[in-house]
Amino acid sequence: MGFYLLKRLLLMIPVLIGITIISFSVMKVAPGDPVSLVTDLNPNMNEEAIKRIRAHYGLDEPVYVQYLKWLRNMLMLDFGTSFASDNRPVIDKILERIPITLLINLLSMGLILSVAIPIGVMSAVKQDSLFDKGTTVFVFLGFAIPTFWLALLLMILFGVELNWLPISGFRSLNYSDLSFAGRILDIAKHLVLPVFVSAFGGLAGMSRYMRSNMLEVIRQDYITTARAKGLDERTVIFKHALRNALLPVITLLGLSVPGLIGGSVIFETIFAIPGMGQLFYQSVMMRDYPTIMGILVIGALLTLLGNLLADLLYSVADPRIRVSE
């Protein structure tokens, strides 16, 4: 197991470097740069001043030189200084916001797994029943409803009409005056809508995917043999069938990490949550290259680690798989 982990971690290095090369190239090809945002609307800017500003940001050098300098600093965990007006180190801005995004995504993933897997299993076991048909309707609604539209409806209903939940931010204005339990409750109330909106689409898709896997597994010969031996139906479903049906779901979970991070841009912007998604959107609008690259690297690293975790979970779900081989 140790050798396998070491090998996978070493293989991540060239993959991560390849991702940074592609991301850096695409970012440079995109129209506009941080200098043009400052100079285009200023009639007093002359050519000499523009050149000095570009030299200050290092944008006057060839693209490959800019990349090599950025890569050298990145290997030392230095993502540079933000081009934004605050001029803060990029790593500080990311470390300030990434816990919020990870918390929302972990809660969202936990909600998806805790609800979608039982729904998928029950739909497969009770195929063509009223429960199965009801979940099918739920799945179609989950795929059809746009995330931003659902978020706006929930904000109007629970935040404006009923006044049950806050509709923006991560904390209340009086957060510092609350007790410890009050602070936990305040954060929880702020997270209800973002977590539900983040999980809604994935909940529908994962439950349908789990149903399809379970239908395929329970038709296998070994399930028929287990039932013929007189095993309890609960044992057959949850001990023998479910473990094999989870393997494709684990693969899907590893691949869903980029989608969760990308989806953070939508709901963090809608709910004004100061997370990585909102920071990424603001950085793109401001052509803040160092911050954009820092967030892309963190996202790529989390994706690679998610895929590695999925491979390790295979051996947990199915003992026949030997990761060390």
C-alpha positions, -999 to 999 in steps of 0.1 A, spaced: 0 0 0 28 24 9 46 18 -24 13 23 -43 7 56 -26 42 68 -33 39 59 -69 6 77 -73 18 108 -56 49 109 -78 27 105 -109 7 135 -98 37 158 -103 39 157 -141 1 158 -143 -1 189 -122 26 206 -142 8 198 -174 -24 213 -160 -5 245 -150 10 248 -185 -24 245 -201 -41 268 -176 -13 294 -179 -14 293 -217 -52 296 -219 -52 325 -194 -26 344 -215 -46 338 -248 -78 352 -232 -84 389 -243 -75 417 -219 -50 419 -190 -48 438 -157 -30 467 -172 -57 474 -198 -83 475 -171 -64 504 -155 -52 523 -186 -81 520 -211 -104 543 -190 -76 567 -181 -70 593 -209 -39 606 -192 -20 573 -196 7 575 -222 27 547 -238 56 551 -214 34 548 -183 18 517 -198 52 501 -204 63 508 -168 31 493 -154 35 461 -176 72 459 -164 61 462 -128 37 432 -132 63 413 -152 39 412 -182 66 426 -206 85 393 -206 78 363 -229 51 340 -218 74 310 -212 96 332 -190 66 344 -170 55 307 -166 89 295 -155 92 322 -129 57 315 -116 65 277 -115 97 283 -96 78 304 -70 49 279 -69 73 250 -60 82 271 -29 45 276 -21 47 312 -32 18 320 -55 29 356 -58 11 389 -49 -24 396 -61 -29 422 -88 -59 435 -70 -59 468 -52 -52 451 -18 -18 437 -31 -21 408 -6 -2 375 -10 -23 350 -30 -17 322 -6 -32 343 23 -63 350 2 -67 314 -6 -61 301 29 -87 326 41 -114 314 19 -107 277 11 -121 264 45 -155 279 37 -156 263 3 -144 229 16 -169 230 44 -198 236 20 -186 210 -5 -181 184 22 -215 190 37 -230 189 2 -212 156 -6 -223 141 28 -259 151 21 -257 136 -14 -243 103 -2 -266 99 29 -298 105 8 -290 94 -27 -276 59 -19 -307 48 2 -330 63 -24 -312 45 -53 -312 12 -34 -349 13 -25 -358 23 -61 -339 -7 -75 -353 -31 -49 -389 -18 -55 -386 -13 -92 -417 1 -109 -434 8 -76 -449 41 -65 -417 50 -47 -396 43 -78 -419 64 -100 -419 93 -74 -381 93 -73 -380 93 -111 -400 125 -111 -377 140 -85 -347 131 -107 -361 148 -137 -369 179 -117 -333 179 -103 -319 178 -138 -343 203 -152 -343 231 -126 -314 256 -131 -293 260 -99 -294 298 -99 -332 298 -104 -338 273 -75 -315 294 -53 -335 326 -60 -368 308 -53 -355 295 -20 -342 329 -10 -375 345 -17 -395 318 1 -373 311 32 -355 344 34 -380 371 24 -415 356 28 -410 334 58 -379 351 72 -366 317 85 -331 317 70 -305 344 60 -301 348 23 -265 361 21 -231 359 38 -215 334 60 -221 351 94 -245 376 108 -234 411 117 -237 404 154 -217 372 151 -189 384 175 -215 391 202 -230 356 202 -221 327 225 -203 297 212 -235 277 206 -251 308 191 -222 311 166 -225 275 156 -262 280 151 -257 312 131 -232 296 107 -255 265 103 -285 288 94 -264 305 68 -253 272 53 -287 256 49 -296 271 16 -261 270 0 -256 234 9 -290 223 -3 -286 242 -36 -252 227 -41 -264 192 -34 -297 193 -52 -285 185 -87 -259 159 -76 -286 143 -53 -309 136 -82 -281 123 -105 -264 101 -79 -297 85 -68 -304 75 -104 -269 63 -110 -271 42 -78 -305 27 -89 -290 17 -123 -260 0 -106 -282 -19 -81 -305 -31 -108 -275 -45 -127 -260 -61 -96 -292 -78 -81 -296 -96 -114 -263 -113 -111 -261 -151 -105 -243 -148 -72 -273 -127 -58 -297 -155 -70 -274 -181 -53 -274 -161 -21 -312 -159 -20 -314 -196 -29 -293 -204 2 -319 -188 23 -301 -156 33 -321 -127 47 -331 -102 20 -316 -74 39 -283 -93 41 -284 -100 4 -290 -64 -6 -269 -45 19 -240 -69 24 -236 -86 -10 -252 -64 -36 -245 -29 -23 -208 -32 -20 -204 -41 -57 -229 -15 -67 -208 12 -49 -177 8 -71 -190 29 -100 -204 54 -75 -169 58 -59 -155 65 -94 -182 91 -99 -173 107 -66 -137 111 -75 -147 128 -108 -173 150 -91 -147 171 -72 -141 196 -101 -178 200 -105 -183 208 -69 -155 234 -69 -168 249 -102 -203 250 -88 -191 270 -59 -187 299 -83 -225 300 -88 -239 296 -53 -212 316 -36 -219 345 -59 -256 342 -54 -254 339 -16 -225 363 -13 -204 337 5 -167 347 8 -153 314 -5 -130 302 -33 -157 304 -59 -165 340 -53 -128 348 -52 -122 330 -85 -150 350 -102 -137 383 -89 -102 374 -100 -113 365 -135 -132 398 -138 -101 417 -126 -76 397 -147 -58 389 -115 -34 363 -130 -16 352 -98 -49 345 -79 -64 327 -109 -35 304 -112 -33 298 -74 -70 288 -73 -66 266 -104 -36 248 -89 -55 242 -56 -85 229 -76 -64 206 -97 -46 192 -66 -79 185 -49 -91 168 -80 -61 145 -82 -63 137 -45 -100 130 -50 -92 104 -77 -65 89 -55 -90 86 -26 -115 69 -49 -89 43 -60 -82 36 -23 -118 32 -15 -121 5 -41 -103 -19 -18 -126 -9 11 -158 -16 -9 -145 -47 -26 -118 -68 -8 -110 -86 -40 -93 -55 -52 -57 -53 -41 -44 -18 -45 -9 -28 -37 -8 -49 -69 
